[in-house]
Amino acid sequence: MSELGLSGEELMEWNDITARRWRDFVTANPAVLDVPCDIREATTAGQLLQHVVAVELRYAQRLTGLPETEYSAVAYGTGDELLATHEQAMTLLQGLMADTSFDWTQQMEFVTITMGKMRSSRKTVFVHTLMHGIRHYAQLSTLVRQHGFKPGWPMDYLFVDMMKA
């Protein structure tokens, strides 16, 4: 039963489908971006979504050795702007997954905004990059429902095949 875990590709697919669904939802309901939010340092749902895609991009850049985009430079005024940042990050991560010489066990040092200097394996950083968004999307779902918006799709991994449609 060695096939019980999620592969990087499966985890990325779940994250990507979820990000695209949120883009579609925000595009159909732009007022969602202005919903008051107290998650992290965000004051609006739009800022929380900015945080999600900024983390994806900045960690993907760290993994690939590219300079990190300034957090404040990540646009979040529309669903398309958010998805563009997400897609940029996913392209970088897909390139790493295709690189058979990439050492996922190598330790890397980096500085985070809230926790300062950290050290972790590239694999752990990769998994964090994708799971971080999933966790915040779940929080966001609860938040927007409390403000009268109802995302119309199940978000659990159990439904990932159904979400592809």
Secondary structure, DSSP 8 states (H G I E B T S, - for coil): -TT-S--HHHHHHHHHHHHHHHHHHHHH-GGGGGSB--STT-SBHHHHHHHHHHHHHHHHHHHHT-----GGGS--SSHHHHHHHHHHHHHHHHHHHH-TT--TT-EEEEEETTTEEEEEEHHHHHHHHHHHHHHHHHHHHHHHHHTT----S--SGGGHHHHT-
